[in-house]
Amino acid sequence: MRCFPNDRWKNVAVFAVFLLCAWVSGAWAAGIWLYEQSTPDLGTASAGRMALAENAATAAHNPAGMTRLDESQVMAGAQPLWLRIEFDPDAETTTAGSDGEDDPLIGAAGLYYVHSLKDDLKLGLSMGSYFGLGMDYGDDWVGRYYVTEVEFLTYSLIPTVGYQINDWLSVGGGITMMYATLNQKAAINNVLDALPDGELELDEDDFGYGIILGVLFEPWEHTRFGLAYNSEVDLEFDDALNLKGLGPGLSAALGGVRGSKVDLDMTLPQAVMFSVYHDINDQWAIMGNLGWQEWSEFGKSDVTISSNTTTSFTSDRNYDDTWHVALGVRYRFAPEWMWSAGFAYDSSPVDDDDRTADLPLDRQIRYATGVQYKWDDDLTFSAAYEYGDFGKAEIDQNRGPLAGRLKGEYDTNEVHFFLLNVNWVF
């Protein structure tokens, strides 16, 4: 039985969901590069993303795919996620304290719109996030002199255009306009003065810009190939460093650095993803991805310290570029219902010797499933779940007598993603 007595109330309900999702859009997770963008392909672990081209989400994923949409449409998705991390310190860790644990439930969402100008020309606009990080270990954990809290949030607005060149080839592109906030805290050991810990805090925001380019090939019916490129985005966090609660001994040892201005330049990695989608028959379809991300560039941060003199250097985290692969399947078990499942793997950007607690990145494995229900020709609802296993992320860092040695691994390092989504054709 349908819940809406008429189209007027159906439209009011859908519009209310759009407003809610626009209000809470953003991202916060342990994975930093987020494939999970509140879209129905969460149910395939994003497999086939650049070749699906079947709803408004293609405006952000591969704008060339907008040319397959006959009419204007809008999509909104709410995607709460449950982050669970627990660090297990090794006996060689030198600082006493609690294990680092965090398990917040976080809200995230996305909003996508495609406007049909002509049969071969489409415009798109997307709101959401594909890059984010957030953890709170607590002020008394064993790695507090490395980090106690980190929050890196991004919010993106992406206008795009898609054009169909001929029956089998479409191209598209757009601009990524990103607002980013960075807040990171660590304790400072006042051992020289036998005082409680001080605090170091980075707190700044910035705007950055990039481009997205896409191509969609459909050489024969029921098979599509999609290729999309996201450029790097440069961010500059100026005057970001604050020091609080330093004892007189440590303050004197730091000298002029305490009053210095510290600027941090960060490059979000460029990425390429190739996808394929194929309808086996009227019920079954298979899809897959192959992707690359330039994490080696993200691992090099330009830092400038300015007091009476200016000192510039590059902090190299020794990151490696990463590879992504995903496979998915869909089964239409009734005219209105479709089930999906998928698996994805991303290689680790960093070796154990270089991994740090503020970015405990490791290989990532995703398992997903979901369903879609076509209410009528204009309205489709989706629900999906994905489990992200982000690895043991072993750490062995030694930063001298003040910070000490931090050694151990994450017994729990996972994210649970939940999706409710609606796509409306009008």
VENCOR-V620296 format. One record per residue. N is the residue number from 0. RES is the residue in one letter. SS is DSSP state (helix for helix, strand for strand, loop for the rest). PHI is phi in degrees with one decimal (NA if undefined). D_LAST is the distance of its C-alpha to the last C-alpha in Angstrom with 1 decimal. Layout:
N,RES,SS,PHI,D_LAST
N,RES,SS,PHI,D_LAST
This chain:
0,M,loop,NA,22.5
1,R,loop,-82.4,19.1
2,C,loop,-84.6,19.5
3,F,loop,-97.9,17.1
4,P,loop,-70.1,18.6
5,N,loop,-156.5,15.6
6,D,helix,-64.3,11.8
7,R,helix,-60.7,13.1
8,W,helix,-70.9,15.1
9,K,helix,-61.7,12.5
10,N,helix,-64.9,10.3
11,V,helix,-62.2,13.7
12,A,helix,-64.8,14.8
13,V,helix,-63.9,12.0
14,F,helix,-62.3,12.5
15,A,helix,-63.0,16.2
16,V,helix,-63.7,16.0
17,F,helix,-60.2,14.4
18,L,helix,-62.9,17.3
19,L,helix,-61.2,19.9
20,C,helix,-68.2,19.1
21,A,helix,-64.6,19.2
22,W,helix,-71.6,22.5
23,V,loop,-103.5,24.3
24,S,loop,-62.8,23.1
25,G,strand,155.1,26.2
26,A,loop,-153.7,28.5
27,W,loop,-157.2,32.0
28,A,loop,-161.1,33.7
29,A,loop,-82.4,36.9
30,G,loop,-89.2,35.4
31,I,strand,64.5,34.6
32,W,strand,-92.9,32.4
33,L,loop,-107.9,29.4
34,Y,loop,-72.9,27.3
35,E,loop,-77.4,25.7
36,Q,loop,-128.1,22.6
37,S,loop,63.7,20.6
38,T,loop,-119.4,18.7
39,P,helix,-59.3,18.9
40,D,helix,-70.5,21.6
41,L,helix,-55.5,24.0
42,G,helix,-70.1,24.7
43,T,helix,-114.8,26.3
44,A,loop,56.1,28.1
45,S,loop,71.8,25.7
46,A,loop,-61.0,27.2
47,G,loop,80.0,25.3
48,R,helix,-52.4,23.1
49,M,helix,-77.9,23.4
50,A,helix,-114.7,22.8
51,L,helix,-63.3,20.0
52,A,loop,48.8,17.1
53,E,loop,-129.4,14.6
54,N,loop,-154.9,12.2
55,A,loop,-65.6,11.7
56,A,loop,-63.7,15.3
57,T,helix,-63.3,16.7
58,A,helix,-58.9,16.2
59,A,helix,-97.2,19.3
60,H,helix,-81.9,21.1
61,N,loop,-145.1,21.2
62,P,helix,-61.2,19.2
63,A,helix,-61.9,20.2
64,G,helix,-69.0,18.0
65,M,helix,-62.1,14.8
66,T,helix,-68.8,15.8
67,R,helix,-81.0,15.1
68,L,loop,-89.9,11.3
69,D,loop,-73.2,10.2
70,E,loop,-129.2,6.7
71,S,loop,-66.6,5.8
72,Q,strand,-156.6,5.8
73,V,strand,-135.1,8.3
74,M,strand,-130.9,11.3
75,A,strand,-136.3,14.2
76,G,strand,-140.8,17.5
77,A,strand,-105.1,20.9
78,Q,loop,-136.0,23.9
79,P,loop,-65.5,27.3
80,L,strand,-138.3,30.2
81,W,strand,-114.0,33.9
82,L,strand,-94.1,36.4
83,R,strand,-131.9,39.9
84,I,strand,-132.3,42.8
85,E,strand,-149.5,46.5
86,F,strand,-91.2,49.2
87,D,strand,-109.7,52.5
88,P,strand,-72.5,55.2
89,D,loop,-77.8,58.1
90,A,loop,-62.9,61.7
91,E,loop,-82.6,62.1
92,T,loop,-65.4,59.7
93,T,loop,-91.0,62.0
94,T,loop,-97.4,60.2
95,A,loop,-81.0,60.4
96,G,loop,154.7,57.4
97,S,strand,-82.6,54.7
98,D,loop,-67.0,52.3
99,G,loop,-79.9,49.0
100,E,strand,-131.5,46.3
101,D,strand,-157.8,42.8
102,D,loop,-148.1,40.0
103,P,loop,-76.6,37.3
104,L,strand,-101.9,33.9
105,I,strand,-122.6,31.4
106,G,loop,-93.8,27.8
107,A,loop,-149.5,25.4
108,A,strand,-162.6,21.6
109,G,strand,-148.7,19.0
110,L,strand,-138.5,15.7
111,Y,strand,-136.3,13.7
112,Y,strand,-140.1,11.1
113,V,strand,-125.3,10.4
114,H,strand,-113.1,9.8
115,S,strand,-89.5,10.3
116,L,strand,-78.1,13.3
117,K,strand,-144.7,14.7
118,D,loop,-59.8,15.1
119,D,loop,-109.5,17.7
120,L,strand,-138.9,16.8
121,K,strand,-129.6,14.4
122,L,strand,-117.9,14.7
123,G,strand,-135.4,14.6
124,L,strand,-147.1,15.8
125,S,strand,-129.4,17.3
126,M,strand,-129.5,19.5
127,G,strand,161.3,22.0
128,S,loop,-156.8,25.4
129,Y,loop,-124.2,27.1
130,F,strand,-140.3,30.7
131,G,strand,-173.3,32.6
132,L,strand,-156.8,35.8
133,G,strand,-160.2,37.3
134,M,strand,-150.4,40.5
135,D,strand,-133.8,43.2
136,Y,loop,-81.6,46.5
137,G,loop,97.7,48.4
138,D,loop,-79.8,51.4
139,D,loop,-117.8,54.1
140,W,strand,-80.4,53.0
141,V,loop,-66.4,55.2
142,G,loop,-104.5,53.2
143,R,loop,-64.7,52.8
144,Y,loop,-81.2,54.7
145,Y,loop,-101.4,52.0
146,V,loop,-166.1,48.9
147,T,loop,-112.7,48.1
148,E,strand,-151.7,44.4
149,V,strand,-140.8,41.8
150,E,strand,-142.2,38.3
151,F,strand,-123.9,36.3
152,L,strand,-114.2,32.7
153,T,strand,-129.3,30.2
154,Y,strand,-131.2,26.9
155,S,strand,-118.9,24.8
156,L,strand,-119.9,22.3
157,I,strand,-128.1,21.3
158,P,strand,-82.0,19.7
159,T,strand,-138.4,19.3
160,V,strand,-139.7,18.9
161,G,strand,-128.9,18.7
162,Y,strand,-135.9,20.3
163,Q,strand,-91.7,21.0
164,I,loop,-78.2,24.7
165,N,loop,-153.4,25.1
166,D,loop,-65.0,24.0
167,W,loop,-121.6,25.3
168,L,strand,-135.3,25.2
169,S,strand,-133.3,22.7
170,V,strand,-129.5,23.7
171,G,strand,-161.8,22.2
172,G,strand,-168.9,23.5
173,G,strand,-174.3,23.2
174,I,strand,-118.1,25.3
175,T,strand,-95.3,25.9
176,M,strand,-107.1,27.0
177,M,strand,-119.8,28.7
178,Y,strand,-106.9,30.5
179,A,strand,-128.5,33.2
180,T,strand,-123.4,35.7
181,L,strand,-126.8,38.9
182,N,strand,-136.2,41.2
183,Q,strand,-139.6,44.0
184,K,strand,-127.6,47.2
185,A,strand,-147.9,50.5
186,A,strand,-78.8,53.9
187,I,strand,-118.2,57.0
188,N,loop,-78.2,60.3
189,N,loop,-90.9,63.0
190,V,loop,-60.8,65.7
191,L,loop,-65.2,68.1
192,D,loop,-116.0,68.2
193,A,loop,52.8,67.7
194,L,loop,-112.3,64.9
195,P,loop,-60.0,61.5
196,D,loop,-60.1,58.7
197,G,strand,-88.5,57.1
198,E,strand,-144.5,53.5
199,L,strand,-110.2,51.8
200,E,strand,-136.3,48.2
201,L,strand,-103.9,45.7
202,D,strand,-148.3,43.0
203,E,strand,-157.6,40.9
204,D,strand,-142.0,37.5
205,D,strand,-163.9,36.3
206,F,strand,-107.8,33.4
207,G,strand,-137.6,33.0
208,Y,strand,-135.7,31.1
209,G,strand,-151.4,30.3
210,I,strand,-127.9,28.3
211,I,strand,-128.6,26.1
212,L,strand,-129.1,26.3
213,G,strand,-146.5,24.9
214,V,strand,-135.3,25.4
215,L,strand,-126.9,23.8
216,F,strand,-110.1,26.0
217,E,strand,-133.1,25.2
218,P,strand,-67.0,28.6
219,W,strand,-150.7,28.1
220,E,loop,-60.8,25.5
221,H,loop,80.4,24.8
222,T,strand,-133.7,26.4
223,R,strand,-135.4,25.0
224,F,strand,-124.8,26.9
225,G,strand,-128.1,25.6
226,L,strand,-133.9,27.7
227,A,strand,-135.4,26.9
228,Y,strand,-127.0,29.3
229,N,strand,-112.0,29.2
230,S,loop,-76.0,32.1
231,E,loop,-67.9,34.5
232,V,strand,-125.6,34.0
233,D,strand,-94.2,37.2
234,L,strand,-124.3,37.8
235,E,strand,-126.4,40.9
236,F,strand,-103.5,42.0
237,D,loop,-92.9,44.8
238,D,loop,50.8,47.6
239,A,loop,-89.8,46.2
240,L,strand,-98.9,49.4
241,N,strand,-128.7,51.0
242,L,strand,-116.1,54.2
243,K,strand,-131.4,55.3
244,G,loop,68.2,58.3
245,L,loop,-76.4,60.5
246,G,loop,-71.6,64.2
247,P,helix,-61.6,66.8
248,G,helix,-66.4,68.0
249,L,helix,-69.6,64.6
250,S,helix,-61.2,63.7
251,A,helix,-67.4,66.9
252,A,helix,-65.7,66.3
253,L,helix,-74.3,62.9
254,G,helix,59.7,64.4
255,G,helix,-71.6,62.2
256,V,helix,-63.6,59.2
257,R,helix,-59.6,58.5
258,G,helix,-95.3,57.7
259,S,loop,-79.9,56.0
260,K,strand,-96.5,52.5
261,V,strand,-118.3,50.6
262,D,strand,-110.3,47.6
263,L,strand,-126.4,45.4
264,D,strand,-106.3,43.4
265,M,strand,-127.5,40.9
266,T,strand,-116.2,39.0
267,L,strand,-74.3,35.9
268,P,loop,-69.2,36.2
269,Q,loop,-78.2,34.4
270,A,strand,-149.1,32.8
271,V,strand,-129.3,31.9
272,M,strand,-136.3,30.1
273,F,strand,-113.2,30.0
274,S,strand,-131.1,27.9
275,V,strand,-133.2,27.9
276,Y,strand,-134.8,25.7
277,H,strand,-144.8,27.0
278,D,strand,-83.0,26.0
279,I,loop,-71.4,29.4
280,N,loop,-156.3,28.2
281,D,loop,-68.7,25.4
282,Q,loop,-107.8,26.2
283,W,strand,-107.4,27.6
284,A,strand,-142.9,26.5
285,I,strand,-124.5,28.5
286,M,strand,-157.5,27.8
287,G,strand,-162.1,29.9
288,N,strand,-130.4,30.4
289,L,strand,-139.8,33.4
290,G,strand,-136.5,33.4
291,W,strand,-141.9,35.9
292,Q,strand,-133.0,36.1
293,E,loop,-90.7,38.9
294,W,helix,-70.6,40.2
295,S,helix,-61.9,43.6
296,E,helix,-77.5,42.4
297,F,helix,-64.0,41.0
298,G,loop,-72.0,44.4
299,K,strand,-107.9,46.2
300,S,strand,-108.7,45.9
301,D,strand,-85.1,47.7
302,V,strand,-121.9,49.6
303,T,strand,-122.4,51.6
304,I,strand,-113.7,54.2
305,S,strand,-123.2,55.6
306,S,loop,-130.0,58.6
307,N,loop,-78.4,61.6
308,T,loop,-126.8,60.7
309,T,strand,-115.7,57.5
310,T,strand,-122.8,57.1
311,S,strand,-118.7,54.2
312,F,strand,-156.7,53.7
313,T,strand,-111.0,51.1
314,S,strand,-89.0,50.6
315,D,strand,-104.6,49.9
316,R,loop,-83.8,48.6
317,N,loop,59.8,49.3
318,Y,loop,-80.3,45.8
319,D,loop,-111.9,44.9
320,D,loop,-65.0,41.8
321,T,strand,-119.0,39.8
322,W,strand,-121.0,38.3
323,H,strand,-128.4,35.3
324,V,strand,-139.4,34.7
325,A,strand,-147.4,32.2
326,L,strand,-133.9,31.7
327,G,strand,-146.2,29.1
328,V,strand,-143.5,28.4
329,R,strand,-132.7,25.6
330,Y,strand,-136.5,26.3
331,R,strand,-91.7,24.0
332,F,strand,-94.2,26.3
333,A,strand,-157.9,24.1
334,P,loop,-54.0,21.1
335,E,loop,-96.4,18.9
336,W,strand,-115.4,21.0
337,M,strand,-141.0,22.0
338,W,strand,-105.4,24.8
339,S,strand,-137.9,25.6
340,A,strand,-153.4,28.7
341,G,strand,-164.6,30.0
342,F,strand,-141.3,32.9
343,A,strand,-142.0,33.4
344,Y,strand,-135.7,36.6
345,D,strand,-124.9,37.3
346,S,loop,-71.4,40.8
347,S,loop,-77.5,42.7
348,P,loop,-84.5,42.8
349,V,loop,-149.4,46.2
350,D,loop,-80.5,49.6
351,D,helix,-57.8,51.2
352,D,helix,-69.5,53.8
353,D,helix,-107.8,51.2
354,R,loop,-71.3,48.7
355,T,strand,-124.2,48.5
356,A,loop,-72.7,47.5
357,D,loop,-76.8,45.0
358,L,strand,-135.8,43.0
359,P,loop,-79.1,44.1
360,L,loop,-83.4,42.0
361,D,loop,-145.6,42.9
362,R,loop,-61.5,41.4
363,Q,strand,-126.5,38.1
364,I,strand,-124.3,37.2
365,R,strand,-123.0,33.9
366,Y,strand,-125.1,33.2
367,A,strand,-143.1,29.8
368,T,strand,-153.4,28.0
369,G,strand,-168.5,24.7
370,V,strand,-135.3,22.5
371,Q,strand,-127.5,18.9
372,Y,strand,-125.5,17.6
373,K,strand,-90.2,14.6
374,W,loop,-63.9,14.0
375,D,loop,-155.8,11.9
376,D,loop,-64.8,9.7
377,D,loop,-106.1,6.7
378,L,strand,-131.8,9.1
379,T,strand,-129.2,12.2
380,F,strand,-106.8,15.1
381,S,strand,-134.6,18.0
382,A,strand,-139.7,21.5
383,A,strand,-154.7,24.3
384,Y,strand,-136.8,27.8
385,E,strand,-136.9,29.8
386,Y,strand,-106.7,33.5
387,G,strand,-109.9,34.8
388,D,strand,-98.4,38.6
389,F,loop,-102.4,39.7
390,G,loop,82.0,43.3
391,K,loop,-74.9,46.7
392,A,loop,47.9,46.6
393,E,loop,-63.9,50.4
394,I,strand,-127.9,51.8
395,D,strand,-145.8,55.3
396,Q,strand,-124.0,55.7
397,N,strand,-135.5,58.9
398,R,loop,-115.7,58.8
399,G,helix,90.6,62.4
400,P,helix,-65.8,64.2
401,L,helix,-74.8,61.8
402,A,helix,-86.3,58.6
403,G,loop,75.4,60.5
404,R,strand,-103.5,59.3
405,L,strand,-121.1,56.1
406,K,strand,-137.6,56.0
407,G,strand,161.9,54.0
408,E,strand,-149.6,50.8
409,Y,strand,-94.9,47.7
410,D,strand,-64.8,48.2
411,T,strand,-128.0,44.6
412,N,strand,-153.0,41.9
413,E,strand,-148.3,38.5
414,V,strand,-135.1,35.0
415,H,strand,-108.7,32.8
416,F,strand,-107.8,29.0
417,F,strand,-127.4,26.7
418,L,strand,-129.9,22.9
419,L,strand,-126.7,20.2
420,N,strand,-143.1,16.6
421,V,strand,-138.7,13.0
422,N,strand,-122.3,10.0
423,W,strand,-124.3,6.5
424,V,strand,-97.2,3.8
425,F,loop,-145.6,0.0
